[in-house]
């Protein structure tokens, strides 16, 4: 059976090299060559004849870029093909002049079926392997070229539920955080989940809370949450609250509570009162996300005034909140829009009617 080198942690790579007779002492140069330099095995310095021995028992996961759709705000939606022909999307988001964020996918499609997310309409085909998740990072770095050093942040918020694909997500994190390779800082890595509580606990145990947790909350009551998130029936708010309270948070860590604003659904005072009570005593910030439309969606996008109203009512309740304004919407690359569609237009206006307030 061929081993995927990109999905091996540093220690696992050393064990593999021992197994094939090359020796773990070469793990450092192989790991650096694969992840930091992104070169073929036969180009890894000082590896020589060992490259052939490794290649005979292994392969390197591929995520070949098929298309890049660039939004008017500079966001790049990337469609990549995997070795079996399956396709996934990732998104490079320019945060400011000296920083880029990469939004990664962990599954081909998604089984969660959230009604505000286009990926949920695809159903689940399969999990990505750890190597395929890592390969998306290499593809993005290659696309950025001389600016790849600007890629500072990783968010596991693309296609799929990362904690449903827990093992490959965990293994990819171990590779991406390792200082022998690209060495992303743990505080710059966020894993989002719709609330699979057993694996929220596993993530906390495996990484000691160093990895940022983002919970897709989206409602303050079970009744509304179950209306828009089918899996909420299995993981009610009481269980989610306890999992969040138990999640380790070193230093100044907080949990991000993702909240898609759906006018007439989850923006009532009743929902916000319940959200305030649910969050009480928790180190958590609410991240408001204006709903991003997609074909066949049952919801509409909120206006700027509607988003501002939710923000101000949370402030009045002393609930810390921020707003994640849409990025990449005109290229179908905004939050909740990833469904392998062709871009409609690269020149469309992504803003909502009226002037956007600065909300922090």
C-alpha atoms as one frame of an Amber mdcrd trajectory, in Angstrom:
protein
   0.000   0.000   0.000   1.373   3.395  -1.005   1.866   5.929   1.795   0.882
   9.570   1.262   3.947  11.524   2.350   2.151  14.883   2.626  -0.160  13.553
   5.311   2.587  12.252   7.612   3.551  14.190  10.703   7.275  14.624  11.318
   7.421  11.681  13.720   5.297   9.489  11.424   7.590  10.355   8.511  10.602
   9.285  10.559   8.940   5.955  11.343   8.129   5.451   7.660  11.704   6.175
   6.603  12.927   3.595   9.093  10.422   1.111   7.686  11.668   1.527   4.109
  15.318   1.276   5.150  16.240   4.911   4.608  16.439   5.892   8.263  14.625
   8.473  10.405  17.754  10.649  10.380  16.630  11.870   6.938  13.188  12.971
   8.167  14.220  16.597   8.602  15.442  17.125   5.055  12.536  15.181   3.533
   9.930  17.076   5.583  11.505  20.430   4.734  11.770  19.513   1.068   8.131
  18.449   0.838   6.548  21.223   2.883   8.849  24.233   3.050  10.528  23.999
  -0.351   7.767  22.044  -2.166  10.230  20.119  -4.341  10.065  16.531  -5.705
  11.815  13.819  -3.731  14.652  13.585  -6.221  15.328  17.299  -5.696  15.592
  17.100  -1.894  19.189  18.077  -0.992  21.523  15.289   0.129  18.869  12.572
  -0.275  20.486  10.967  -3.317  19.654   7.305  -3.982  17.270   7.235  -1.004
  14.732   9.195  -3.054  13.996   6.167  -5.221  13.555   3.890  -2.203  11.064
   6.307  -0.664   9.196   6.861  -3.938   8.749   3.113  -4.450   6.571   2.903
  -1.325   4.885   6.282  -1.349   3.146   9.065  -3.250   2.521  12.775  -2.768
  -1.104  13.936  -2.632  -2.124  16.299  -5.410  -4.449  19.291  -5.464  -4.066
  20.599  -9.002  -5.528  24.031  -9.647  -8.139  23.888 -12.411  -9.514  27.412
 -12.207  -9.157  30.598 -10.198 -12.045  33.061  -9.949 -10.975  36.460  -8.649
 -13.445  38.778  -6.951 -13.467  42.533  -7.330 -12.102  42.769  -3.771  -9.105
  40.547  -4.600 -10.460  37.354  -3.054  -9.464  34.274  -5.084 -11.759  31.227
  -5.235  -9.632  28.244  -6.268 -11.024  25.054  -7.775  -8.631  22.142  -7.374
  -8.796  18.594  -8.731  -7.769  15.628  -6.600  -6.200  12.403  -7.842  -9.560
  10.616  -8.279 -11.075  13.497 -10.240 -13.035  14.898  -7.300 -12.956  18.667
  -6.961 -12.904  20.982  -3.959 -12.596  24.703  -3.425 -10.345  26.844  -1.295
 -10.269  30.622  -0.977  -7.413  33.101  -0.574  -8.677  36.198   1.228  -6.583
  39.395   1.313  -6.890  40.723   4.855  -4.567  43.694   4.413  -1.476  44.562
   2.414   0.811  42.253   4.404  -1.458  39.297   5.146  -3.498  36.617   3.400
  -5.880  34.030   4.847  -6.511  30.647   3.243  -9.893  28.987   3.705  -9.455
  25.195   3.388 -11.825  22.354   2.543 -11.818  19.031   4.407 -14.500  17.089
   2.503 -15.844  16.685  -1.015 -19.297  18.105  -0.315 -20.782  17.980   3.186
 -23.191  15.794   5.140 -24.415  18.453   7.587 -27.092  19.940   5.315 -27.145
  23.428   6.880 -29.839  25.382   5.058 -27.774  28.582   4.823 -24.802  26.861
   3.122 -24.491  25.983  -0.564 -22.025  23.158   0.135 -24.718  21.404   2.141
 -26.826  21.020  -1.004 -24.146  18.748  -2.542 -24.275  15.974   0.030 -21.107
  14.179   1.082 -18.954  12.280  -1.409 -15.946  11.573   0.813 -13.465  12.952
   3.309 -10.228  14.444   2.043  -7.061  12.750   3.208  -4.658  14.652   5.428
  -2.292  14.959   2.457  -5.027  16.427   0.252  -5.806  19.040   2.897  -2.117
  19.952   3.098  -1.873  19.960  -0.714  -4.401  22.792  -0.834  -1.948  24.894
   1.181   0.883  24.051  -1.211  -1.325  24.925  -4.195  -2.215  28.289  -2.671
   1.416  29.055  -1.894   2.323  28.215  -5.485  -0.413  30.509  -6.758   0.834
  33.351  -4.564   4.401  32.861  -5.825   6.693  35.565  -4.486   3.932  36.665
  -2.103   3.500  33.266  -0.442   5.150  34.631   2.712   2.006  36.753   3.165
  -0.058  33.614   3.791  -0.271  33.812   7.579  -3.702  32.466   8.533  -5.492
  29.174   7.914  -9.207  28.715   8.486 -10.797  25.277   8.161 -14.089  26.753
   6.957 -14.332  25.643   3.332 -16.271  22.698   1.944 -17.172  20.103   4.558
 -17.324  19.763   8.339 -13.737  19.523   9.665 -14.685  17.619  12.805 -16.707
  15.086  10.803 -13.439  14.351   8.971 -11.652  14.428  12.309  -8.646  12.151
  11.744  -7.464  13.735   8.468  -8.110  17.218   9.883  -6.068  16.413  12.993
  -3.223  14.891  10.966  -3.141  17.833   8.553  -2.985  20.246  11.488  -0.001
  18.369  12.894   1.814  18.732   9.582   0.953  22.397   9.081   1.915  23.416
  12.622   5.257  21.600  12.619   8.290  23.873  12.742  10.203  21.586  10.377
   7.806  22.622   7.594   5.741  25.697   6.792   5.251  26.212  10.537   1.969
  28.111  10.800   1.468  29.600  14.241  -1.314  27.803  16.132  -2.902  31.129
  17.080  -3.307  31.819  13.343  -5.213  28.583  12.687  -8.981  28.284  13.161
 -11.111  25.147  12.943 -14.835  25.638  12.456 -17.507  23.144  13.441 -21.276
  22.981  13.359 -21.027  21.510  16.842 -19.962  17.860  16.878 -19.365  17.822
  20.613 -17.363  14.554  20.940 -14.826  15.777  18.407 -14.764  19.281  19.875
 -13.429  17.577  22.983 -10.921  15.553  20.956  -9.641  18.727  19.294  -9.179
  20.360  22.676  -7.338  17.316  24.026  -5.128  16.848  20.959  -3.987  20.468
  20.663  -4.455  21.821  24.182  -6.625  24.675  22.982  -3.797  26.177  20.912
  -5.968  25.931  17.791  -8.771  28.503  17.605 -12.246  26.956  17.793 -15.108
  28.532  15.834 -18.589  27.197  16.588 -21.305  27.633  13.982 -24.019  28.643
  16.431 -26.453  30.706  14.314 -29.327  30.748  16.822 -30.046  31.245  20.496
 -32.782  28.628  20.839 -32.889  24.958  19.943 -36.122  25.445  17.995 -34.590
  27.883  15.514 -31.216  26.150  15.416 -32.807  22.822  14.548 -34.782  24.544
  11.803 -31.633  25.690  10.002 -29.076  23.035  11.102 -30.318  19.419  10.897
 -27.536  18.036  13.130 -28.649  20.351  15.939 -31.241  17.726  16.853 -28.404
  15.427  17.894 -26.284  18.112  19.568 -28.584  20.526  21.456 -27.449  23.868
  22.792 -26.997  22.627  26.357 -24.463  20.034  25.186 -22.692  22.594  22.995
 -22.459  25.045  25.862 -20.800  22.474  28.126 -18.365  21.458  25.366 -17.408
  25.117  24.897 -16.963  25.660  28.639 -14.736  22.576  28.767 -12.625  23.568
  25.748  -9.098  24.534  26.910  -8.249  28.160  26.212  -4.687  29.162  27.095
  -3.674  32.798  27.478  -6.293  35.145  25.996  -8.003  32.601  23.788 -11.720
  32.967  23.135 -14.196  30.842  21.210 -15.619  32.390  18.055 -19.395  31.974
  17.838 -20.320  32.174  14.162 -23.784  33.689  13.610 -25.163  34.020  10.066
 -27.724  36.832  10.070 -30.953  35.499   8.519 -33.615  38.231   8.484 -36.849
  37.124  10.068 -35.319  33.835  11.249 -32.633  34.354  13.890 -32.507  38.132
  14.376 -35.372  38.584  16.862 -34.944  39.874  20.397 -36.012  36.432  21.629
 -33.075  34.781  19.850 -30.604  37.442  20.968 -31.802  37.224  24.581 -31.318
  33.466  24.455 -27.874  33.903  22.863 -26.898  36.299  25.653 -27.979  33.796
  28.319 -26.278  30.872  26.529 -22.967  32.732  26.290 -23.013  33.994  29.897
 -19.823  33.022  31.715 -18.084  31.945  28.515 -14.987  33.482  26.935 -16.528
  33.908  23.519 -17.066  36.537  20.823 -20.018  36.509  18.427 -18.945  36.832
  14.792 -21.897  38.126  12.759 -21.932  36.993   9.127 -24.409  38.552   6.684
 -26.021  35.673   4.787 -24.430  35.170   1.369 -26.975  34.099  -1.263 -26.828
  31.053  -3.538 -29.274  29.597  -6.078 -32.267  27.911  -4.453 -31.582  29.319
  -0.993 -34.699  29.874   1.178 -33.238  33.043   2.679 -32.357  36.559   1.594
 -29.307  38.626   2.455 -29.724  41.175   5.230 -29.300  44.849   4.529 -26.527
  46.783   6.231 -29.149  48.333   8.530 -30.361  44.871   9.574 -26.837  43.690
  10.353 -26.145  46.901  12.262 -29.334  46.394  14.272 -28.278  42.890  15.375
 -24.819  44.172  16.256 -26.166  47.079  18.310 -28.687  44.908  20.162 -25.881
  42.514  21.103 -23.831  45.459  22.308 -26.776  46.627  24.418 -26.783  43.171
  26.000 -23.026  43.456  26.608 -22.271  40.599  24.223 -18.893  41.106  22.455
 -19.450  40.997  18.702 -17.751  41.655  15.377 -19.043  41.629  11.793 -17.451
  39.613   9.010 -18.507  41.580   5.940 -18.718  39.532   2.719 -15.475  38.940
   0.834 -15.462  37.296  -2.578 -19.251  37.240  -2.959 -19.217  38.208  -6.647
 -16.956  35.204  -7.376 -19.099  32.798  -5.308 -16.253  32.642  -2.813 -17.906
  34.120   0.283 -18.815  32.189   3.425 -21.437  29.549   2.632 -21.220  29.886
  -1.149 -18.742  27.120  -2.060 -20.504  24.668  -4.371 -18.177  24.351  -7.393
 -20.155  26.826  -9.494 -18.681  28.990 -12.210 -18.392  32.640 -11.209 -21.286
  34.772 -12.354 -19.310  37.955 -12.744 -15.963  39.268 -11.643 -17.170  42.865
 -11.578 -20.295  42.670  -9.441 -20.669  44.889  -6.381 -20.287  42.819  -3.198
 -21.588  45.454  -0.798 -25.040  45.718   0.715 -27.238  48.778   0.062 -26.072
  51.803   1.962 -22.789  52.671   3.631 -21.100  50.008   5.703 -20.523  51.026
   9.298 -17.280  50.068  10.964 -18.273  47.599  13.669 -15.745  46.030  15.987
